[in-house]
Every structure is written in C-alpha cells, then in structure tokens.
Amino acid sequence: MDILSLFVIVPVLTVLVLAFAKNLKQARIISLIGMAIQFAMSINLIFAYVKERAVNSDIMVFTKDVVWFESLNIHYSIGVDAISVVMIALTSIIVLAGVFISWKIDDLPKEFFISLIVLSSGVFGFFISTDLFTLFVFYEIAVIPMYLLIGIWGSGPKENSAMKLTLMLMGASAVLSVGIFGIYFNSNADGGALTFNILEIAKVNIPLAAQNIFFPLVFVGFAVIGALFPFHTWSPSGHASAPTAVSMLHAGVLMKLGGYGVFRIAMYLLPLGALSWSNFFLVLSATGVIYGAFGAIMQKDLKYVNAYASVSHLGLVLFALLMLNKTAWNGAIIQSLSHGLLTALFFALIGMVYGRTHTREISKLSGLMKILPFIGAIYVITGLAYLGLPGFSGFVAEMNIFVGAFEHPDMFHRILTIIVVSSIVVTAVYILRMVGKIMMGPITNDEYRKLPKATWYEKVGLVLLLIPVVIIGVMPLGLSEMIKASIQPFLERLL
Amino acid sequence: MNWESLLLMRSEIGLLAIILLLVIFEIFSNKKQKANIIPFALILLTINTVIGFLPLNTGEIFGGMFRTNALLHLFKTTLSIGVLILLLQSADWLKEKVIAENKSTEFLILILSSLLGTYYMISAGDFLMFYIGLELATLPVAALVAYETFKRKSAEAGVKYILSSALASGSTIFGISLLYATTGTIYFDAMAEILTISNLSILGFIFFFSGLAFKISLAPFHFWTADVYEGAPINVASYLSVISKGAAVVILMIVLFTVFKPLIPIWSKIIYIIAIATMFVGNLFALRQQNMKRFLAYSSIAQAGFILLGLLSVDQLGTTTVVYFVAVYIFSNLGAFGVVQAISAASNKENIDDYEGFYRTNPRLSMVMMLSLFSLAGIPPLAGFFGKFFLYVAAASKGYYILVFIGVVNATISLYYYLLVIRAMFLRKNPDAIPYFKSKPYMKLGLIMAAVGILVAGLYSPLYEYIFSISNSFLN
C-alpha cells in the first residue's frame, strides 16, 4: 500500500469500525486512534516528502496511477507536491483537534464521528488527487456530510443554515462540473487522447476561447467554497449554526479546498483564462476582503465575528492567488495554512466559552481572563496572531501577499492593493475590541465566577493547534522554500 | 429456421413457462397451499434471471421480427433482477393483503406478463412486434394499478391509466401507420435505409414519439404520473417508475439510434427541448409534494429528463451511459420505493411529515433510504453519481454545454427535495415517531439487494466497461 492512499483508507477503516461502536466512550476512542494514526502519517509524510524531493524533481512525487474507467480514461491517480503536503498536515491537525474538542458530544455520538471522519476522508482524498474526476468525487464527499453535521448537531436555525450551505456548495460543484467537462473535452487540443489527468492536461495548450469560457466556471465553482464575494452568504450562517468541531473543520479545512482548487485546477490548467479574468475576480475578492472585515465589526455574536473574519481572510487568499506572481502565491498558501489553524483555534475557543456561559453575545461576556486563565491566554494569543503580529503565522502570510501584490506596477493593482491593505487596520479593530471586551475588564456576571477551568482534552486540542502557528511564525523560511519550489511549475504555465 | 435458433428467445420462453406454471399451480393448489406460490414464483424467476447471465448468441428469427444481441440481453437480465427485487419487496404485502382474497397469482401473472411484453418490445425488429409488445406491457399494468379494488383511489387511478395509455397506444400506432405510408415497410432495418426527412415522416415520428413519451412520462405527457402512482399499490407504482419506465427509455434509445437515424437533426432538437421541460417540470413539482408516492413520481419524471441527455450522443458513449444510468436508476428507485413500502406496511403512513424522527427509531431502514435518495440525487460514491456524471459527459461530448449546465442546475434543485426527506428522517426529533418495527425477511432481502446495487454499481468500474464493450453491437 502506498503512502498516500493510506490517507483515504485509514479514515474509511475508522468509519467501518465506528459503525460497531456502542457508546460515546468507544466512539471517541476509535476516532481518536484513527485520527492519531492519520496525524502521525502526515508528520511522517512531511519528512518523507523532504527526503524524496532531494532526489526527485518531478512536479508530483509518490505518484500512483490505477485505471478506473478505461473507456473514459478516468484514473485513480494520486501524487503530492509541497502545497498538498502542507494542506494534508493542516487537515490532520485540525481533525485530531476536532476529535478532542468533541470529547463530550452527547447526542448520537457514533453518527457524529462517522460524519466527521467521512468528511475528512473526502478532504484528504481531494488533496492527494491528480485526476480531475477523482478530485471531483472527493470534493463532493467532503461537502455532503456537512448537511447532517450542521442539521443534527448544530444550534440556532440549524436546518436552514445546513440547507443553504449544502445547496450553495453543491450548486457550485455543479457549475464546477461543467468546467471540468470543458477541460476534459479540450484536453486533446494538441492531438492526444482525452484525459482527466491534471499533469497531462497541463502540458496541453487549450485554445484561448475555451479557456475564457471555462475559467470562470471552474473558478466560481471552487471559489464559492472559498467564500468569494458575493457567494459567501452560506458561510456566516453555516458557521454560526455548526457545532464547534464542525466549524473548526469547515473554516479550517473545507474552505481551503476552494483556494487549493482555484490554484491547482483553474489557474494551472487554464492559465490564459486566468490572465483574462484576473482583474474582474480581483475586484470581487477585494470587495470580499473589505466587506468581510466591516461585516465582522458589526457583529454581536462571537461566531459571526469569526465567520465574517473568515470571509475577509479567505478573500485575501483569492486576492493573492489572482495576483499571479510567486511571492503572492507563496503568501496565499501560507495564509491558507495560517488562517486554517487560527480560525480553528478561534472556533474551538468560542465553543469552550459558549459551552460554559451558554451565550456568544459579546455584550454579555466580560472579564473571562480572570476566571478561565488558560482559555483566556490562548484567546489573546490567537487574536494577536490573527491580526498579523510578527512572530506568528499571520504576519508571514500577509507580508508575502502584500509584497507580491505591490510587485504589479500598474495603477489598477496598486489602488486595489492599498484598499485591501487597509483591511488590516479594520481587522485590528474588531479583534482587539472583541478580545478586550470579553477577556479583560471587570467580571460583570457573578455566576461566571463558578465556571469550570479548561479540561485536559480541551488543552490538548488547543495546544495542538497553537504549536504550528508559532512554528510557521518563527521559522517561515523552510516552509517558504518548500512551497516556492512547488510553485515554479505553476509560474511556468503563465509565461 | 431450426429449433436451436429458438433459443435466442430463451428469456422470453422461460418467462412464459413461469407464467404457465403459476397458472397451473393456481388451479391445482388448495387454500392452504396458496401461500407457497410466492417462494415458488421467486425461485422460478431467480432461475430465469441466473440463466440470463449465460452468454447468448447474436441473431434474429422470424424473418427479422425478433432479434437479440449482447446489449439487449444484458438489459433484459437487468430488468429481471429489478422485477425480482420488486417481488421480494412485495412478497409480504401479497401474503398478508392479497392471498386472503384468493387472487395472488393474478398479481404475479400480471407483473410477469407485463415484463414479457417489455422483453418483446426490447427485442422487436419491426413495428408490429413492437406494438404487440407495447400492448402486452401496458394492459396488465392497468389491471395492477386498480388492484386494490376496495380503495376508491386505486380504481380511479386504473381508469386514468387505461384511458391515457389507450390514447398513447393509439398515437403510437397512428405514427407507425404514417411511417409505413412514407416508406412502405415496417421493418426497422429497411425503414432506416429508406426514411428521409419529409413532412409526413416527421409527423409520423412525432406521433410515434408521443406514445413512448407517455410511457416514460416526459413533459408534457406526464400528467397521469402522479395521480396514478398515488392511487396504485406501492409496488405497482414502483414497477411503473422503475421497470416500465426504464425499459421504455432504452427502447426509445434503440429506435432513435437505429430507425430514426436519418431524422437526427429533427429529433435531437425535440429531445433537447423536452429534456429541459421534463427536468424543470419534474423538479419544480417535486418540491412541494407531501405524499411520498407523489414525491417519487415527480422525482422519477425529473430523472427521465436527465436520461434524455444521454440520447443526444448517438454513439457508443451515449448508448452506454443511457443503459448504465437506467440500470443504476432501477436499484436506486427500488431502494426508495422499498422503504416507503416497508413503512407503509408497518404503519400505514406515506407522508414526509410522518417520517420525522425515523432514524432514531429505525436506523437501518433510514440508512437505506438515505443511500437511495443520495444515489438519485447523484452524490458520490454512490452509483447514481456515476450514472449522472456519465450522462453529462455524453451530452458534453457533442458540445451541448448549455444543456449540461441546465442539467446540473436541476440536479441541485433536486438535491433540495431529496434533502427534505433526509431532514425529516435524520434531523428532526419527534416523540411520536413511527415506532421501531422489524422488517420481514423477504423485504429485508429485497432492500439489501437494492442497497448493494447502489453501493457496487458505481465504484466497481468493470460493470460500466462491460456495457461499453457490448454497446457497439446494435449501432451498425
């Protein structure tokens, strides 16, 4: 068995074993074991990748190819480059942390963990696929469990949020599928056979007219899950209604599928389309950044603040990708990682606060630092990292993005970049205000004095997420070098 | 012609033998033995189905009236499996509700006769055989629809079905006569060579097509569907939506791809428009249905619209995708109808609202329902996803991107109403949920077979590849 397929097989096996679990205790132990193996494998993958990269200069390594539907030339083909490796690592960390955070889920625990792990298997499969069909299959597998996860275990208007989210994401994937057909039936433009293989298609020069038609379909198809303005509306309500672990996984990982797909499929396979459409989508994504930031200021509910902040920060990822140069792309990928970790941290913390105080309204919370020192401290650190304080991952990402953006000398890009840079200030406003209000200040509600301290599993979950944030922030160079090497083939497509 | 060549009609002869054996059994059995007819019929049908898996020669008999090849034979076997699952699912209903009234063999005989008619239609080499098959496939179903004679709605549905299907048959034969007038032949092969685009031949085609469109319930010929499904016993509705419709689609494809090949520029436009109309009508009407039978009726109309996408690609790819989708659709829809029937048998409830909280009391049945509905909606890794994806591929291969786009938009709409059922079953909590009940062994087997089909038919690619390898056989 190859090292990559295991990333799909282990979750599937875990789900099969989970089907026999009898109660919460068994369910969480099984999930924990399965996801711990997954986590260990992903750490191992990073080292294996570095080792392999030293001797192997292919675009993708650890490749494997099995014919699936021969007549349509559909293959189960997998492989990774640095970008997928770091995404896989991110996913495994967040899923593992999610299992810890869901330690006390009481309603239908077995089904909860099954859905969660099915979702994660879709995400892992998505990141290892190098075949459009396989990738699309995994993409849909990753989306559909959200309906059950939010609908059954969520809070508030959960049924509507779940329906809205599922329909918008599946609708987007439907649009995406049309784009995929377009790519597939143009993949013989240079005289070869029709193929779904991404690496093969990247060698083909798809005609400009076709690229201009299909680029927006593929781009929008992926960008909806990356919360592209104006298709972001599923995100705030979905996040707010979802249970904690699902919000973490969703904002932390699932929304990253959007950026990854845009980069890997839309820009890599349809580079000319990207060049002709980049300005249009730049305006949209910049609007998203600003809109999300101002939207976050106005919110009264902690989860909504974070949801809009996610719209803003993921808009930044798309913005950076559309800048079409190396520095910005590097920033986009680090931003994906950094945002994934930080937003997962935030949602975990909000879940812990909510689980104790039973409210998420900012105005009702105050002085929690004195009562919950551990959670409070992590909250402050996360907030600072989120707004881009040097020493944490957020700073590295945003620095790269804006330096990359300024590399464009023309007026259009300059003005847009300046507007987008201003979102940093807005971010500082809403993060500092929120953290200041709920953590500092006097304890207004005396009942909160009795709140229980963080438990061991909560601490493990939080620390698990915080460590990589600091590692990326303090030692960004190794990561950057790794990613930049993998960005090179994408750049060459643009020339 | 020698006797051996009659073996080409193996499945038909087998089926006929079963029907006769059932009649004999009926005559010579006393009241106590009556119930044994169910396992007897099931075993015989299973044997006939298994024989169907043995390879069969390509050929024609009766001067070309009856022809068969690997693809047609495979499709007949698929239908046979479908009927087998259907009978398994209705076995308990037969035992408890019908045997008491001394008319169980009628039910079995009628279903199998209709299947026999379908077989003849599939294998028809000329329009005469085709028409006889059509009538034989339709008339027994009319009796079946009105089977629950004590129910007013069932009788009403029977009348509705017989009247509208008589009209449809009339339209078909009128179309055939016009086509005969233009070409002077009723043989498929001969007509394909002579037929040219002329006003009369187009008129003939349209009348002929409307007759078949009625059977597939394509818009605007779909009005009978929901009422008849609602009035008919659930297994008959299931038969109509699965076997009858699936067969009609494949027959339509065979006729379009062979006889009407010269009219491609005409019928591809018609199919294009009707596909869009059918998808929208089916999906938009399904949104607001409360009764599960009506719900599945509209959902099956929408599915028929999707199948038309595959017809636009007149080649090996199109043929394969249509046959494959129909096979997948048979399993998915049988799963859904089976669960509806099980619930209805245990609690007499058929509305979506009644299903609230069902997962918490009956998790296994709910899982089968979820599998079936997700397969119908086209969610991977279930078979329905592959079926739909390949249909889109077929349409896109001819450059119909706009139609594919409309198709995927409709798939998203359909996801909404499939999720409504999932919402009732899984998301809602209900203190008055339908209490736990144990499924009967026959029903269990029927549901398991459907579920296995849904899980395996997609992921296991050799199935699709096999259909692809033989689907060349009737195109030339």
Interface residues (C-beta under 8 A of the other chain):
Chain A: W68 F69 E70 S71 L72 I74 L108 F133 V137 F138 E140 I141 I144 Y147 L148 G151 I152 K158 E159 A162 M163 T166 L167 M170 G171 A174 V175 S177 V178 F181 G182 Y184 F185
Chain B: L317 T320 R360 F374 I379 P380 P381 F385 F389 F390 Y392 V393 A396 S397 G399 Y401 V404 F405 V408 V409 A411 T412 L415 Y416 L419 I422 R423 F426 L427 S461 Y464 E465 F468
